[in-house]
Amino acid sequence: MIRFEHVTRHYGDADAPALSDISIEFNRADFVFLIGASGSGKSSLLRMVLRESLPQQGKVSVAGQNLSLMLERRVPEYRRSIGMVFQDFRLLPDKTVYDNVAFAMRVIGASRSTIRKQVMKILSRVKLDHLAKRFPHEISGGEQQRAAIARAIVNSPAIILADEPTGNLDPRASEEVMKILRWINASGTTVIMATHDRPIVDRMSRRVVQLHQGKLVRDEPNGLYDPPEGSEAWEILSAEEAATGLRASDPMPQRTQLHSVVAPAAPAPGSAPSSDAETAAPTPQPTGPQAPEPHARAAEPVTAVNHYRVTWPQDDAASDSASDSQPGAGVDAADLPQFDAIPAAETEPAEHTPAPGPAASSEPTPATESAEPTTDPVDTVPAAPKTGSAPRLNWLSHAEDQSPPTAEPKAEQQSEVPRPRASAAEATYAESQRTAEQIRSSKGGLFRRSRRQR
Ligand SMILES: Nc1ncnc2c1ncn2[C@@H]1O[C@H](COP(=O)(O)OP(=O)(O)OP(=O)(O)O)[C@@H](O)[C@H]1O
């Protein structure tokens, strides 16, 4: 679904590239931890998926669409299929929790009743419904991050990019956040999370991608934060942590299975058992009833590779179905967010006036085609059409970039039922639903089908 092919990116006149010859793939329903020292390129990689930054060499494609060739007017629609979560939450301070989440739906023109229903449903899922009328400064950091995640997921994105979402949280709040991200992932959403949080990575036992000075040095399914001892990636991490004064190596929790990162055909992410049980204790515990069976980490050395590329099945549909078995593992189905998006039948003629939630707010007007996305000047890439010196993308002030949409197959089918006199906002919403679904299905190109459908 997301493919990096020999991607290199320099910023300005820096000698060292932020990303250097990165080749990697992420599939539907992957849960990926991006780790590496500060400055290793984690955020740069996320920004490329978001198409906030473009490669100077190589190619980044999502659902078959080369992001460098994506038309600028398609970018907002594309970005609405991605939910962003940041370390510093980035909630709108003058809006209530409800309005922060509702905002993401208003900008795509959802109807008032749909917004109310969906926002309260999502707030309830993240256990914030009782705080819907509070402002960000009236709730805790953990609650703010849950509100930020609610905003990111309210339109059911195909991809969640989380940049150190637990960086400002205590372990308990972090655990709550991770629980929500697991729920989202269990619904089929790809989650890529940059983090320095060793206990969380170790507890989750998901795919771990390690960067070092812009290079990919490890890609390990069901990995721990620490690479296998003795591997080149382990040497790198140890040296980095020694240099920064952080611990070089803590006692590692044991686990049952080791996947070599240099295997020519790594298993699809869904094919490996996950020890990420929702039943795990609320705080990280390397041992205990939930811990995997003691098993020494395999002694085989793992080679650090820059050109390494995971050999996932070429057919995304096949890998999708393979990975479908994993996401729900250990998750109580009753607790899963029901990302049924907004049934088309419920979609009312879009509001062009602000929709008051529990607390009134001033609202932006729905996104329009004229509100082009912006690209950081530093990221202007010659090959990209129409990139320029526009101001830096601001997720909070730029309505066009604010929200990711999505659709479950059911919603997509419904949206194909002809309905008379669909408003522009409805059409925008339906289009963005299709985009998310196309990213999920990942075959036939990102916008090909939507063009035919129009
Ligand atoms: N806009 C920019 N302009 C110039 N250099 C940049 C820019 N953004 C990132 N860099 C540089 O690119 C390299 C990779 O930065 P990046 O933010 O991707 O690292 P990171 O792994 O996310 O770090 P951290 O863990 O501290 O967030 C660093 O050397 C950084 O200084």
The ligand as an SDF file (V2000), in Angstrom:
LIG
                    3D

 31 33  0  0  0  0  0  0  0  0999 V2000
   12.7850   21.2670    7.6910 N   0  0  0  0  0  0  0  0  0  0  0  0
   14.0410   20.8810    7.8350 C   0  0  0  0  0  0  0  0  0  0  0  0
   15.0660   21.6280    7.3920 N   0  0  0  0  0  0  0  0  0  0  0  0
   16.3390   21.2360    7.4870 C   0  0  0  0  0  0  0  0  0  0  0  0
   16.7010   20.0700    8.0760 N   0  0  0  0  0  0  0  0  0  0  0  0
   15.7350   19.2760    8.5570 C   0  0  0  0  0  0  0  0  0  0  0  0
   14.3610   19.6400    8.4670 C   0  0  0  0  0  0  0  0  0  0  0  0
   13.6320   18.6540    9.0230 N   0  0  0  0  0  0  0  0  0  0  0  0
   14.4990   17.7200    9.4410 C   0  0  0  0  0  0  0  0  0  0  0  0
   15.7630   18.1020    9.1720 N   0  0  0  0  0  0  0  0  0  0  0  0
   16.9730   17.3240    9.4500 C   0  0  0  0  0  0  0  0  0  0  0  0
   16.7990   16.0550    8.9020 O   0  0  0  0  0  0  0  0  0  0  0  0
   17.3080   15.0610    9.7750 C   0  0  0  0  0  0  0  0  0  0  0  0
   16.1990   14.0950   10.1450 C   0  0  0  0  0  0  0  0  0  0  0  0
   15.2520   14.8030   10.9300 O   0  0  0  0  0  0  0  0  0  0  0  0
   13.9120   14.1220   11.4450 P   0  0  0  0  0  0  0  0  0  0  0  0
   13.0830   15.1940   12.0650 O   0  0  0  0  0  0  0  0  0  0  0  0
   13.3310   13.3280   10.3690 O   0  0  0  0  0  0  0  0  0  0  0  0
   14.4840   13.1490   12.5730 O   0  0  0  0  0  0  0  0  0  0  0  0
   13.7040   12.3330   13.6910 P   0  0  0  0  0  0  0  0  0  0  0  0
   14.2500   10.9530   13.6710 O   0  0  0  0  0  0  0  0  0  0  0  0
   12.2510   12.4690   13.5050 O   0  0  0  0  0  0  0  0  0  0  0  0
   14.1630   13.0590   15.0090 O   0  0  0  0  0  0  0  0  0  0  0  0
   13.3840   13.2240   16.4230 P   0  0  0  0  0  0  0  0  0  0  0  0
   13.3410   11.8720   17.0530 O   0  0  0  0  0  0  0  0  0  0  0  0
   14.2260   14.1820   17.1810 O   0  0  0  0  0  0  0  0  0  0  0  0
   12.0240   13.7630   16.1010 O   0  0  0  0  0  0  0  0  0  0  0  0
   17.8850   15.7900   10.9600 C   0  0  0  0  0  0  0  0  0  0  0  0
   19.2580   15.9470   10.7600 O   0  0  0  0  0  0  0  0  0  0  0  0
   17.1940   17.1240   10.9360 C   0  0  0  0  0  0  0  0  0  0  0  0
   18.0040   18.1280   11.4730 O   0  0  0  0  0  0  0  0  0  0  0  0
  1  2  1  0
  2  3  1  0
  2  7  2  0
  3  4  2  0
  4  5  1  0
  5  6  2  0
  6  7  1  0
  6 10  1  0
  7  8  1  0
  8  9  2  0
  9 10  1  0
 10 11  1  0
 11 12  1  0
 11 30  1  0
 12 13  1  0
 13 14  1  0
 13 28  1  0
 14 15  1  0
 15 16  1  0
 16 17  2  0
 16 18  1  0
 16 19  1  0
 19 20  1  0
 20 21  2  0
 20 22  1  0
 20 23  1  0
 23 24  1  0
 24 25  2  0
 24 26  1  0
 24 27  1  0
 28 29  1  0
 28 30  1  0
 30 31  1  0
M  END
$$$$
